[in-house]
Amino acid sequence: MRAATPIRYAGHEPLSATPWAALAIAAALSIGLWQAVEARLGRFTHPAHSEMVRAAQTMQAATQVARAQRAALGLTQPPAFDPNRTGLLGSEFTGTTTSLGDPAAKRTATNPDLAAALVRRIAEFGLEEGSPVLVVVSGSFIGANIAAVAAIETLGLKPVLISSLGASMHGATDAALTWLDIETELRAKRVIASKSIAAVIGGGGAVGGSIGAEGIAALRAAAQRNGVPLVEDEPVGALIDRLDILGAEAAGGRPRLLINSGGSVAALGTCADGANLPHIVSGQGLTCADGLPGLIVRASTAGIPVLHLLNMRGLAADWGLPFDPVPLPMIGNNRAVYGMPPRQP
């Protein structure tokens, strides 16, 4: 009896068996894709869930302190600007205001879930406890400043803070309540432990180029009363060089991560495309178009990952946070950030 031979139709060859290795790879990819979708939808318990909750609670406590501090100085903002009564928004325009600012973006940064989202992002880098993190903050986003410090301290990392004191509208624009005054009060109330190692005036050239003489004097006084050294080197390249050196010295070497809050010249430099930097920079060296690179570009070219908190509308969409929420969400409820709550024993 003749052996059976495959039947061919219209010149087509019969299909060959799929190799087992290819099937295994396809199965692994399918499982990985399924897990990524499940994680995006918050159907898994994230390994850093408890740290996320603690960081958000720290930010919530900081908000209570800042609210009381602002009220005591008679600087509470109208509900039209601060409907959630956070105390984390300042006056619209003062002598220390550097530029225009979007109050909706400032309100988005007051959400305690931002601290939780930062914990989630930082955890992805797998940093060892005690690793130094350079944190460049400005007066523009008080909430994002607090969220960054809360996340870093909650994870047991070492924050190295550099502060730019000027602020865009509705940031820490009040001369009696600058970012350094808020930082000092939060430390006094034991909400955070960090203190800025250095500060700059901010504004044009990071030395007050867009601020009047009285505003510059007020910010100098703020640095003095809070015991923070003020860096006023010129030109701007020399100032950024100095901050780079101070940050490395305080970190005990190269920091493992940079987190930036706001749009200070210290962070962005004078690059024409500085305002368009992505929220997360990892594994790529950024370039600077038509200007001097700031600390963000310098870090990225040195292989240091960066988390950049400036474009709050885009960041909120990418990280699963609501934009301009009223009222503020309840901690732990956003599964896009926290994932599923842990099962109770």
C-alpha positions as CSV (number, residue, x, y, z in Angstrom):
1,M,0.0,0.0,0.0
2,R,1.4,3.4,-0.9
3,A,2.2,5.9,1.8
4,A,-0.3,8.7,2.0
5,T,0.9,12.0,0.5
6,P,-0.4,15.4,1.3
7,I,-3.1,16.6,-1.1
8,R,-2.2,19.9,-2.8
9,Y,-4.8,22.3,-4.1
10,A,-4.2,25.0,-6.7
11,G,-0.5,24.8,-6.2
12,H,-0.6,25.5,-2.4
13,E,1.8,23.6,-0.1
14,P,0.5,22.1,3.1
15,L,1.2,24.0,6.3
16,S,4.2,22.8,8.3
17,A,4.0,22.3,12.1
18,T,4.7,25.4,14.2
19,P,7.9,24.9,16.2
20,W,7.4,24.5,20.0
21,A,9.8,27.4,20.7
22,A,7.7,29.8,18.7
23,L,4.5,28.7,20.5
24,A,6.2,29.2,23.9
25,I,7.3,32.7,22.9
26,A,3.8,33.6,21.6
27,A,2.3,32.3,24.8
28,A,4.7,34.3,27.0
29,L,4.0,37.4,25.0
30,S,0.2,36.9,25.3
31,I,0.5,36.5,29.1
32,G,2.8,39.5,29.4
33,L,0.3,41.6,27.4
34,W,-2.6,40.4,29.5
35,Q,-0.8,41.2,32.7
36,A,0.1,44.7,31.4
37,V,-3.5,45.4,30.6
38,E,-4.7,44.0,34.0
39,A,-2.1,46.2,35.7
40,R,-3.2,49.2,33.7
41,L,-6.8,48.6,34.8
42,G,-5.7,48.2,38.4
43,R,-6.7,44.6,38.8
44,F,-3.5,43.5,40.5
45,T,-2.2,44.5,44.0
46,H,0.9,46.6,43.4
47,P,4.0,45.5,45.4
48,A,4.4,49.1,46.7
49,H,0.7,49.5,47.6
50,S,1.4,50.2,51.3
51,E,4.2,52.7,50.5
52,M,1.8,54.5,48.0
53,V,-0.8,54.9,50.8
54,R,1.8,56.2,53.3
55,A,3.1,58.7,50.8
56,A,-0.4,60.0,50.0
57,Q,-1.2,60.2,53.8
58,T,2.0,62.2,54.3
59,M,0.9,64.6,51.6
60,Q,-2.5,64.9,53.2
61,A,-0.9,65.7,56.5
62,A,1.3,68.3,54.8
63,T,-1.8,69.9,53.2
64,Q,-3.3,70.4,56.7
65,V,-0.1,72.0,58.0
66,A,0.2,74.3,54.9
67,R,-3.5,75.3,55.2
68,A,-3.1,76.3,58.8
69,Q,0.1,78.2,58.0
70,R,-1.5,80.1,55.2
71,A,-4.5,81.0,57.3
72,A,-2.4,82.2,60.2
73,L,-0.8,84.7,57.8
74,G,-4.1,85.8,56.3
75,L,-3.1,84.5,52.9
76,T,-5.9,82.0,52.3
77,Q,-7.0,82.1,48.6
78,P,-10.6,82.5,47.4
79,P,-12.6,79.3,46.7
80,A,-12.5,80.2,43.0
81,F,-8.7,79.5,43.0
82,D,-8.5,76.9,45.8
83,P,-11.9,75.2,46.0
84,N,-10.5,72.2,47.9
85,R,-9.1,74.5,50.6
86,T,-5.7,72.9,50.4
87,G,-3.6,76.0,51.2
88,L,-1.2,74.9,48.4
89,L,-2.1,77.8,46.1
90,G,-0.8,81.3,46.5
91,S,-1.7,84.7,45.3
92,E,-2.2,85.4,41.6
93,F,0.4,88.1,41.2
94,T,2.9,89.6,43.6
95,G,6.4,91.1,43.6
96,T,7.9,87.6,43.5
97,T,5.8,86.2,40.7
98,T,7.9,85.2,37.7
99,S,5.4,84.3,35.0
100,L,1.9,83.3,34.1
101,G,0.5,80.1,35.7
102,D,-2.5,77.8,35.2
103,P,-4.4,77.4,38.5
104,A,-6.0,74.2,37.2
105,A,-2.5,72.7,36.9
106,K,-1.6,73.9,40.4
107,R,-4.7,72.3,41.8
108,T,-4.0,69.0,40.0
109,A,-0.7,68.9,41.8
110,T,-2.4,69.1,45.2
111,N,-3.9,65.6,44.8
112,P,-2.4,63.3,47.5
113,D,-2.6,60.5,44.9
114,L,0.3,62.3,43.0
115,A,2.6,61.2,45.8
116,A,1.3,57.7,45.4
117,A,1.8,57.8,41.6
118,L,5.4,59.0,42.2
119,V,6.1,56.1,44.6
120,R,4.9,53.7,41.8
121,R,7.1,55.4,39.2
122,I,10.2,55.5,41.5
123,A,9.7,51.9,42.5
124,E,10.1,50.9,38.8
125,F,13.8,52.0,38.9
126,G,14.6,49.5,41.6
127,L,16.7,51.8,43.7
128,E,18.3,50.5,46.9
129,E,17.4,52.0,50.3
130,G,19.4,55.1,51.0
131,S,20.1,55.9,47.3
132,P,20.4,59.6,46.7
133,V,17.8,61.4,44.6
134,L,18.3,64.9,43.4
135,V,15.1,66.9,43.7
136,V,14.9,70.2,41.9
137,V,11.8,72.1,43.0
138,S,10.4,75.6,42.3
139,G,7.8,77.7,44.0
140,S,5.4,77.2,41.1
141,F,4.1,73.7,42.1
142,I,3.9,73.5,45.9
143,G,1.8,70.3,45.8
144,A,4.2,68.6,43.4
145,N,7.2,69.6,45.6
146,I,5.6,68.0,48.6
147,A,4.5,64.9,46.6
148,A,8.1,64.3,45.5
149,V,9.6,64.6,49.0
150,A,6.9,62.5,50.5
151,A,7.4,59.7,47.9
152,I,11.2,59.7,48.3
153,E,11.2,59.7,52.1
154,T,8.5,57.0,52.2
155,L,10.7,54.7,50.0
156,G,13.7,55.2,52.3
157,L,15.7,57.1,49.7
158,K,17.9,60.2,50.3
159,P,16.4,63.4,49.0
160,V,18.9,66.1,47.9
161,L,16.8,69.3,47.5
162,I,17.6,72.3,45.4
163,S,15.0,75.0,45.5
164,S,14.1,77.8,43.0
165,L,12.2,80.4,45.0
166,G,10.4,82.4,42.4
167,A,6.9,81.1,41.3
168,S,4.5,81.5,38.5
169,M,1.0,82.7,39.3
170,H,-0.8,80.8,42.1
171,G,2.3,79.1,43.3
172,A,4.3,80.1,46.4
173,T,4.1,83.8,45.3
174,D,3.6,85.4,48.7
175,A,6.8,86.9,50.1
176,A,5.8,85.9,53.6
177,L,5.1,82.3,52.6
178,T,7.7,81.2,50.1
179,W,8.4,77.5,49.3
180,L,11.3,77.5,51.9
181,D,8.9,78.8,54.6
182,I,6.5,76.0,53.8
183,E,9.4,73.4,53.8
184,T,10.6,74.7,57.2
185,E,7.1,74.5,58.7
186,L,6.6,70.9,57.4
187,R,9.9,69.9,58.9
188,A,9.1,71.6,62.2
189,K,5.8,69.6,62.3
190,R,7.7,66.4,61.5
191,V,5.7,65.8,58.3
192,I,8.9,65.7,56.2
193,A,12.6,65.5,57.3
194,S,14.3,67.1,54.2
195,K,15.9,70.6,54.0
196,S,17.1,72.3,50.8
197,I,20.8,72.2,50.5
198,A,20.8,75.3,48.3
199,A,18.4,77.8,46.6
200,V,18.3,80.2,43.7
201,I,16.2,83.2,43.2
202,G,14.5,81.9,40.1
203,G,13.1,83.8,37.2
204,G,15.3,84.9,34.3
205,G,18.8,83.5,34.5
206,A,17.7,81.9,37.8
207,V,18.8,85.2,39.5
208,G,15.6,87.1,39.3
209,G,15.7,88.4,35.8
210,S,11.9,88.7,35.6
211,I,11.5,89.9,39.2
212,G,11.7,93.4,40.5
213,A,14.3,94.6,43.1
214,E,11.9,94.4,46.0
215,G,10.9,90.8,45.1
216,I,14.5,89.7,44.8
217,A,15.2,91.3,48.2
218,A,12.2,89.4,49.7
219,L,13.4,86.1,48.3
220,R,16.9,86.7,49.6
221,A,15.4,87.3,53.0
222,A,13.4,84.1,52.8
223,A,16.6,82.1,52.1
224,Q,18.3,83.8,55.1
225,R,15.5,83.3,57.6
226,N,15.2,79.6,56.6
227,G,19.0,79.0,56.8
228,V,19.4,77.9,53.2
229,P,22.5,79.0,51.2
230,L,21.6,81.1,48.1
231,V,23.4,80.6,44.9
232,E,23.6,83.6,42.6
233,D,26.5,82.9,40.3
234,E,26.4,84.5,36.8
235,P,26.1,83.8,34.0
236,V,23.5,81.0,34.1
237,G,26.0,78.3,32.9
238,A,28.2,79.0,36.0
239,L,25.1,78.9,38.3
240,I,24.0,75.5,36.9
241,D,27.6,74.3,37.2
242,R,27.6,75.3,40.9
243,L,24.3,73.5,41.5
244,D,25.6,70.4,39.8
245,I,28.6,70.3,42.1
246,L,26.6,71.0,45.2
247,G,24.1,68.2,44.3
248,A,26.9,65.7,43.7
249,E,28.6,66.6,47.0
250,A,25.4,66.3,49.0
251,A,24.6,63.0,47.3
252,G,28.0,61.6,48.0
253,G,28.6,61.0,44.2
254,R,26.2,60.8,41.3
255,P,22.5,60.7,42.2
256,R,20.6,57.7,41.1
257,L,17.5,59.6,40.0
258,L,16.5,63.2,39.4
259,I,13.0,64.5,40.1
260,N,12.1,68.0,38.9
261,S,9.0,70.0,39.9
262,G,8.1,73.1,37.9
263,G,9.9,74.9,35.1
264,S,12.9,76.6,36.8
265,V,15.9,77.6,34.7
266,A,18.0,75.6,37.0
267,A,16.2,72.4,35.8
268,L,15.4,73.3,32.2
269,G,18.3,75.6,31.4
270,T,17.7,78.0,28.5
271,C,16.9,75.3,25.9
272,A,14.3,76.3,23.4
273,D,12.6,73.0,23.8
274,G,12.9,72.8,27.6
275,A,9.2,73.1,28.2
276,N,8.4,70.0,26.1
277,L,10.5,67.4,27.9
278,P,8.7,64.1,28.6
279,H,7.4,63.1,32.1
280,I,9.8,60.1,32.3
281,V,13.3,60.1,30.8
282,S,15.1,56.8,31.1
283,G,17.7,55.2,29.0
284,Q,18.1,58.1,26.7
285,G,20.2,61.2,26.5
286,L,18.2,64.4,26.0
287,T,19.5,67.2,23.8
288,C,19.2,71.0,24.2
289,A,18.2,73.1,21.3
290,D,19.5,76.7,21.1
291,G,20.6,77.2,24.6
292,L,22.4,75.9,27.7
293,P,21.3,72.6,29.2
294,G,19.9,72.6,32.7
295,L,20.1,69.8,35.4
296,I,17.6,67.6,33.6
297,V,19.5,67.4,30.3
298,R,22.8,67.0,32.2
299,A,21.4,64.1,34.3
300,S,19.9,62.3,31.2
301,T,23.2,62.5,29.3
302,A,25.0,61.0,32.4
303,G,22.5,58.1,32.3
304,I,20.5,59.2,35.3
305,P,16.7,58.7,34.9
306,V,14.4,61.7,35.3
307,L,10.9,62.3,36.5
308,H,9.7,65.7,35.2
309,L,6.6,67.2,36.9
310,L,5.5,70.2,34.8
311,N,2.9,69.5,32.2
312,M,0.2,68.4,34.6
313,R,-2.5,67.9,32.1
314,G,-0.4,65.4,30.1
315,L,1.0,63.8,33.2
316,A,-2.4,63.3,34.7
317,A,-3.6,61.6,31.6
318,D,-0.5,59.3,31.4
319,W,-0.4,58.4,35.1
320,G,-4.2,57.8,35.6
321,L,-4.8,60.9,37.7
322,P,-7.8,63.2,37.4
323,F,-7.1,66.7,36.1
324,D,-8.3,69.5,38.4
325,P,-10.4,67.3,40.7
326,V,-13.0,68.8,43.0
327,P,-13.3,67.4,45.6
328,L,-9.9,65.7,46.0
329,P,-10.2,61.9,45.6
330,M,-10.1,59.6,48.6
331,I,-6.7,58.0,49.2
332,G,-6.4,54.4,47.8
333,N,-9.5,54.5,45.6
334,N,-7.7,55.1,42.2
335,R,-6.9,51.6,40.9
336,A,-4.9,53.1,38.0
337,V,-2.5,54.3,40.6
338,Y,-2.8,51.9,43.6
339,G,-4.0,48.7,41.9
340,M,-6.3,46.4,43.9
341,P,-6.2,46.8,47.7
342,P,-4.4,43.9,49.4
343,R,-6.6,41.1,50.6
344,Q,-7.3,41.1,54.3
345,P,-6.2,38.0,56.2
